[in-house]
């Protein structure tokens, strides 16, 4: 069973930086796609950024130029460097890992890590 664990959340002032990390374990296969989502209170979960095993990266417009996603394929880890943080970035951040097992594409989520940006 694949397990996904996030770390690195916390409280930071507006304009500051935080680095989130995520590790996927329990598989000997390379994770095809890893990404970050976030959910603010009273809102739906929204996509933040994705990186594939081939290095293709995409960002939501709301974080483009401020957040940087990176990964280590060998370790099945992904990081999210967040800079110039704004109060509206406050949310629980979730890591998502996507893995092909045969013809089946399986998705695994972490438990989330809280990011709070004070104004």
N, CA, C and O of each residue as an XYZ file, in Angstrom:
476
protein
N       0.841     -1.178      0.000
C       0.000      0.000      0.000
C       0.891      1.247      0.000
O       1.803      1.376      0.817
N       0.610      2.154     -0.926
C       1.394      3.384     -1.011
C       0.958      4.344      0.091
O      -0.234      4.560      0.313
N       1.938      4.910      0.770
C       1.672      5.922      1.785
C       2.300      7.236      1.361
O       3.410      7.274      0.830
N       1.568      8.314      1.608
C       2.040      9.653      1.243
C       2.037     10.502      2.505
O       1.018     10.607      3.187
N       3.168     11.102      2.810
C       3.292     11.880      4.039
C       3.879     13.246      3.726
O       4.938     13.348      3.105
N       3.181     14.305      4.161
C       3.665     15.676      3.974
C       4.313     16.182      5.250
O       4.050     15.681      6.344
N       5.159     17.177      5.090
C       5.759     17.852      6.236
C       6.145     19.256      5.833
O       6.242     19.567      4.646
N       6.368     20.114      6.833
C       6.917     21.432      6.545
C       5.962     22.595      6.663
O       6.366     23.738      6.448
N       4.712     22.347      6.996
C       3.786     23.465      7.142
C       4.091     24.285      8.374
O       4.968     23.936      9.164
N       3.362     25.382      8.536
C       3.565     26.212      9.702
C       2.967     27.581      9.533
O       2.168     27.828      8.630
N       3.370     28.475     10.424
C       2.886     29.854     10.431
C       3.987     30.772      9.931
O       5.134     30.676     10.367
N       3.637     31.656      9.020
C       4.615     32.579      8.467
C       3.925     33.913      8.179
O       2.723     33.957      7.918
N       4.688     34.983      8.228
C       4.140     36.292      7.914
C       4.051     36.482      6.402
O       4.790     35.861      5.638
N       3.144     37.341      5.995
C       3.012     37.660      4.578
C       4.358     38.129      4.027
O       5.074     38.907      4.659
N       4.677     37.639      2.844
C       5.961     37.954      2.233
C       7.048     36.958      2.540
O       8.122     36.990      1.939
N       6.771     36.068      3.481
C       7.755     35.073      3.879
C       7.750     33.843      2.997
O       7.068     33.787      1.974
N       8.538     32.847      3.423
C       8.699     31.624      2.637
C       8.511     30.393      3.517
O       8.752     30.423      4.723
N       8.079     29.324      2.883
C       7.979     28.016      3.525
C       8.302     26.959      2.490
O       8.107     27.162      1.291
N       8.801     25.825      2.967
C       9.084     24.707      2.084
C       8.335     23.485      2.582
O       8.498     23.048      3.721
N       7.511     22.947      1.697
C       6.778     21.724      2.012
C       7.478     20.535      1.356
O       8.034     20.643      0.263
N       7.435     19.415      2.042
C       8.005     18.185      1.499
C       6.978     17.068      1.566
O       6.078     17.064      2.405
N       7.144     16.124      0.655
C       6.218     14.993      0.606
C       7.012     13.759      0.181
O       7.832     13.817     -0.735
N       6.757     12.661      0.852
C       7.416     11.405      0.514
C       6.378     10.324      0.295
O       5.468     10.149      1.105
N       6.519      9.599     -0.803
C       5.640      8.471     -1.100
C       6.436      7.182     -0.902
O       7.529      7.031     -1.448
N       5.890      6.267     -0.129
C       6.585      5.013      0.148
C       5.637      3.839     -0.056
O       4.426      4.015     -0.189
N       6.204      2.646     -0.078
C       5.386      1.445     -0.194
C       5.275      0.910     -1.596
O       4.478      0.009     -1.855
N       6.074      1.457     -2.524
C       6.070      0.957     -3.886
C       7.496      0.925     -4.410
O       8.317      1.779     -4.074
N       7.773     -0.063     -5.231
C       9.089     -0.120     -5.848
C       9.085      0.541     -7.214
O      10.115      0.615     -7.885
N       7.908      1.024     -7.622
C       7.776      1.684     -8.910
C       7.912      3.195     -8.763
O       7.610      3.761     -7.712
N       8.366      3.831     -9.824
C       8.467      5.284     -9.812
C       7.073      5.880     -9.908
O       6.249      5.445    -10.712
N       6.824      6.872     -9.083
C       5.551      7.582     -9.122
C       5.476      8.388    -10.409
O       6.380      9.165    -10.715
N       4.408      8.203    -11.156
C       4.280      8.890    -12.437
C       4.129     10.392    -12.273
O       4.801     11.166    -12.955
N       3.249     10.805    -11.371
C       2.956     12.224    -11.203
C       2.824     12.535     -9.720
O       2.190     11.795     -8.969
N       3.427     13.630     -9.317
C       3.281     14.089     -7.931
C       2.883     15.546     -7.961
O       3.335     16.309     -8.815
N       2.044     15.925     -7.035
C       1.584     17.306     -7.057
C       1.061     17.768     -5.720
O       0.976     17.007     -4.756
N       0.715     19.030     -5.693
C       0.204     19.670     -4.490
C      -1.173     20.281     -4.761
O      -1.420     20.864     -5.817
N      -2.036     20.134     -3.801
C      -3.358     20.755     -3.804
C      -3.505     21.479     -2.466
O      -2.742     21.243     -1.529
N      -4.484     22.349     -2.397
C      -4.740     23.020     -1.119
C      -6.231     23.251     -0.941
O      -6.994     23.342     -1.902
N      -6.612     23.341      0.314
C      -8.009     23.581      0.638
C      -8.099     24.575      1.776
O      -7.655     24.311      2.893
N      -8.679     25.720      1.473
C      -8.898     26.751      2.479
C     -10.245     26.503      3.155
O     -11.104     25.831      2.585
N     -10.438     27.035      4.358
C     -11.701     26.833      5.073
C     -12.895     27.305      4.237
O     -12.906     28.423      3.721
N     -13.879     26.446      4.117
C     -15.090     26.804      3.396
C     -14.969     26.767      1.886
O     -15.900     27.149      1.177
N     -13.833     26.312      1.390
C     -13.627     26.279     -0.063
C     -13.319     24.858     -0.524
O     -12.972     23.981      0.267
N     -13.459     24.666     -1.823
C     -13.134     23.377     -2.404
C     -11.620     23.214     -2.510
O     -10.873     24.192     -2.562
N     -11.194     21.970     -2.541
C      -9.769     21.711     -2.741
C      -9.386     22.158     -4.150
O     -10.097     21.881     -5.116
N      -8.249     22.856     -4.255
C      -7.803     23.342     -5.555
C      -6.385     22.874     -5.857
O      -5.564     22.678     -4.960
N      -6.134     22.707     -7.118
C      -4.822     22.274     -7.579
C      -3.821     23.419     -7.486
O      -4.162     24.573     -7.747
N      -2.587     23.096     -7.112
C      -1.528     24.093     -6.978
C      -0.428     23.886     -8.026
O      -0.090     24.803     -8.775
N       0.121     22.676     -8.065
C       1.237     22.409     -8.979
C       1.405     20.917     -9.160
O       1.043     20.128     -8.287
N       1.961     20.535    -10.307
C       2.214     19.140    -10.622
C       3.567     18.994    -11.285
O       4.001     19.860    -12.045
N       4.228     17.884    -10.987
C       5.473     17.549    -11.678
C       5.436     16.065    -12.011
O       5.114     15.239    -11.157
N       5.767     15.730    -13.253
C       5.765     14.334    -13.676
C       7.150     13.728    -13.514
O       8.122     14.436    -13.252
N       7.230     12.426    -13.670
C       8.519     11.755    -13.558
C       9.458     12.191    -14.676
O      10.677     12.080    -14.545
N       8.897     12.684    -15.770
C       9.720     13.179    -16.867
C      10.147     14.622    -16.696
O      10.877     15.159    -17.528
N       9.696     15.255    -15.618
C      10.118     16.616    -15.330
C       9.190     17.705    -15.836
O       9.509     18.888    -15.723
N       8.051     17.328    -16.390
C       7.090     18.329    -16.852
C       6.415     18.980    -15.648
O       5.930     18.290    -14.752
N       6.386     20.304    -15.632
C       5.878     21.068    -14.488
C       4.765     22.012    -14.927
O       4.865     22.667    -15.965
N       3.718     22.074    -14.137
C       2.649     23.046    -14.368
C       2.245     23.644    -13.027
O       2.312     22.989    -11.987
N       1.822     24.907    -13.078
C       1.406     25.646    -11.888
C       0.037     26.286    -12.113
O      -0.332     26.633    -13.235
N      -0.696     26.428    -11.025
C      -1.900     27.236    -11.062
C      -1.476     28.697    -11.226
O      -0.416     29.099    -10.746
N      -2.301     29.478    -11.899
C      -1.963     30.883    -12.130
C      -1.757     31.639    -10.822
O      -0.948     32.564    -10.751
N      -2.488     31.243     -9.797
C      -2.431     31.955     -8.515
C      -1.078     31.833     -7.817
O      -0.762     32.641     -6.943
N      -0.281     30.842     -8.189
C       1.013     30.637     -7.514
C       2.194     30.762     -8.460
O       3.344     30.715     -8.023
N       1.929     30.919     -9.739
C       3.000     30.984    -10.736
C       3.928     32.148    -10.421
O       3.481     33.268    -10.172
N       5.231     31.864    -10.438
C       6.221     32.889    -10.145
C       6.555     33.011     -8.665
O       7.532     33.664     -8.298
N       5.751     32.385     -7.819
C       6.007     32.443     -6.371
C       6.352     31.074     -5.792
O       7.128     30.977     -4.842
N       5.783     30.028     -6.358
C       6.003     28.674     -5.864
C       6.869     27.899     -6.862
O       6.790     28.114     -8.072
N       7.687     27.002     -6.333
C       8.528     26.149     -7.175
C       8.397     24.705     -6.711
O       8.627     24.394     -5.543
N       8.026     23.831     -7.636
C       7.896     22.412     -7.320
C       9.109     21.673     -7.864
O       9.613     21.988     -8.943
N       9.570     20.687     -7.102
C      10.708     19.877     -7.536
C      10.526     18.468     -6.981
O       9.754     18.259     -6.045
N      11.233     17.509     -7.556
C      11.092     16.136     -7.077
C      12.374     15.356     -7.248
O      13.253     15.717     -8.031
N      12.455     14.276     -6.494
C      13.539     13.314     -6.600
C      12.892     11.990     -6.993
O      12.259     11.332     -6.167
N      13.052     11.608     -8.247
C      12.386     10.397     -8.735
C      12.863      9.146     -8.009
O      12.075      8.245     -7.724
N      14.137      9.099     -7.716
C      14.686      7.905     -7.070
C      14.111      7.707     -5.673
O      13.933      6.578     -5.216
N      13.827      8.807     -5.010
C      13.315      8.738     -3.636
C      11.802      8.871     -3.567
O      11.218      8.712     -2.495
N      11.165      9.156     -4.682
C       9.712      9.409     -4.711
C       9.327     10.508     -3.723
O       8.401     10.362     -2.925
N      10.063     11.599     -3.804
C       9.754     12.743     -2.957
C       9.489     13.967     -3.835
O       9.994     14.070     -4.952
N       8.699     14.875     -3.311
C       8.409     16.119     -4.010
C       8.419     17.253     -2.990
O       7.980     17.088     -1.852
N       8.928     18.402     -3.417
C       8.981     19.568     -2.560
C       8.228     20.725     -3.203
O       8.085     20.799     -4.423
N       7.755     21.617     -2.358
C       7.109     22.832     -2.838
C       7.722     23.997     -2.081
O       7.464     24.182     -0.891
N       8.530     24.776     -2.774
C       9.117     25.976     -2.190
C       8.165     27.132     -2.439
O       7.872     27.477     -3.585
N       7.687     27.726     -1.358
C       6.698     28.783     -1.458
C       7.328     30.096     -0.996
O       7.847     30.189      0.116
N       7.278     31.092     -1.848
C       7.859     32.395     -1.526
C       6.805     33.476     -1.740
O       5.760     33.247     -2.349
N       7.115     34.660     -1.217
C       6.181     35.794     -1.338
C       4.770     35.376     -0.946
O       3.798     35.659     -1.647
N       4.687     34.706      0.173
C       3.391     34.163      0.602
C       2.403     35.271      0.940
O       2.770     36.336      1.438
N       1.144     34.986      0.654
C       0.050     35.921      0.895
C      -0.949     35.281      1.853
O      -1.009     34.055      1.947
N      -1.718     36.076      2.551
C      -2.736     35.514      3.442
C      -3.679     34.557      2.720
O      -4.160     33.593      3.316
N      -3.945     34.814      1.454
C      -4.845     33.935      0.711
C      -4.226     32.585      0.369
O      -4.907     31.709     -0.164
N      -2.952     32.409      0.668
C      -2.310     31.103      0.511
C      -2.587     30.199      1.713
O      -2.241     29.018      1.704
N      -3.206     30.758      2.735
C      -3.535     29.975      3.922
C      -4.482     28.840      3.565
O      -5.553     29.060      3.000
N      -4.072     27.630      3.902
C      -4.870     26.444      3.558
C      -4.181     25.209      4.131
O      -3.051     25.271      4.615
N      -4.887     24.095      4.062
C      -4.250     22.809      4.283
C      -3.731     22.346      2.930
O      -4.477     22.292      1.952
N      -2.463     22.018      2.883
C      -1.827     21.599      1.639
C      -1.702     20.080      1.613
O      -1.214     19.461      2.559
N      -2.153     19.498      0.508
C      -2.162     18.050      0.358
C      -1.240     17.636     -0.785
O      -1.189     18.284     -1.831
N      -0.532     16.567     -0.566
C       0.309     15.976     -1.600
C      -0.457     14.841     -2.264
O      -1.131     14.053     -1.600
N      -0.342     14.773     -3.572
C      -1.006     13.720     -4.334
C       0.030     12.975     -5.163
O       0.892     13.584     -5.797
N      -0.067     11.662     -5.150
C       0.837     10.828     -5.946
C       0.011      9.954     -6.861
O      -0.948      9.317     -6.426
N       0.384      9.923     -8.133
C      -0.303      9.102     -9.116
C       0.617      8.039     -9.654
O       1.754      8.321    -10.033
N       0.123      6.805     -9.690
C       0.975      5.681    -10.045
C       0.219      4.701    -10.931
O      -0.896      4.290    -10.611
N       0.843      4.327    -12.058
C       0.274      3.294    -12.912
C       0.648      1.923    -12.362
O       1.817      1.631    -12.112
N      -0.362      1.101    -12.184
C      -0.163     -0.310    -11.823
C      -0.853     -1.116    -12.906
O      -2.069     -1.311    -12.884
N      -0.047     -1.584    -13.862
C      -0.635     -2.213    -15.037
C      -1.358     -1.166    -15.852
O      -0.754     -0.169    -16.249
N      -2.639     -1.367    -16.111
C      -3.437     -0.390    -16.850
C      -4.237      0.519    -15.919
O      -4.975      1.392    -16.374
N      -4.087      0.310    -14.643
C      -4.857      1.071    -13.654
C      -4.034      2.234    -13.127
O      -2.886      2.067    -12.714
N      -4.644      3.427    -13.147
C      -3.979      4.609    -12.602
C      -4.524      4.836    -11.195
O      -5.719      5.068    -11.007
N      -3.634      4.764    -10.216
C      -4.040      4.871     -8.818
C      -3.565      6.185     -8.219
O      -2.448      6.631     -8.483
N      -4.414      6.795     -7.417
C      -4.096      8.077     -6.796
C      -4.074      7.918     -5.291
O      -4.948      7.287     -4.695
N      -3.057      8.505     -4.695
C      -2.890      8.444     -3.242
C      -2.708      9.860     -2.703
O      -2.017     10.686     -3.299
N      -3.341     10.118     -1.566
C      -3.276     11.440     -0.946
C      -2.594     11.352      0.419
O      -2.701     10.349      1.125
N      -1.896     12.423      0.766
C      -1.388     12.555      2.118
C      -2.469     13.096      3.039
O      -3.590     13.374      2.614
N      -2.109     13.239      4.305
C      -3.077     13.672      5.303
C      -3.202     15.194      5.355
O      -4.136     15.715      5.964
N      -2.289     15.897      4.737
C      -2.329     17.353      4.694
C      -1.445     17.995      5.742
O      -1.192     17.424      6.803
N      -0.978     19.198      5.424
C      -0.190     19.985      6.362
C      -0.686     21.431      6.305
O      -0.904     21.982      5.225
N      -0.859     22.026      7.463
C      -1.439     23.365      7.551
C      -0.396     24.433      7.247
O       0.712     24.412      7.782
N      -0.772     25.364      6.380
C       0.031     26.557      6.107
C      -0.827     27.769      6.455
O      -1.927     27.940      5.931
N      -0.309     28.597      7.338
C      -1.031     29.797      7.742
C      -0.147     31.012      7.497
O       0.979     31.087      7.988
N      -0.676     31.964      6.731
C       0.063     33.182      6.406
C      -0.652     34.349      7.071
O      -1.807     34.641      6.758
N       0.027     35.001      7.972
C      -0.558     36.122      8.690
C      -0.263     37.429      7.971
O       0.784     37.589      7.343
N      -1.203     38.357      8.073
C      -1.032     39.653      7.378
C      -0.336     40.661      8.267
O      -0.110     41.798      7.852
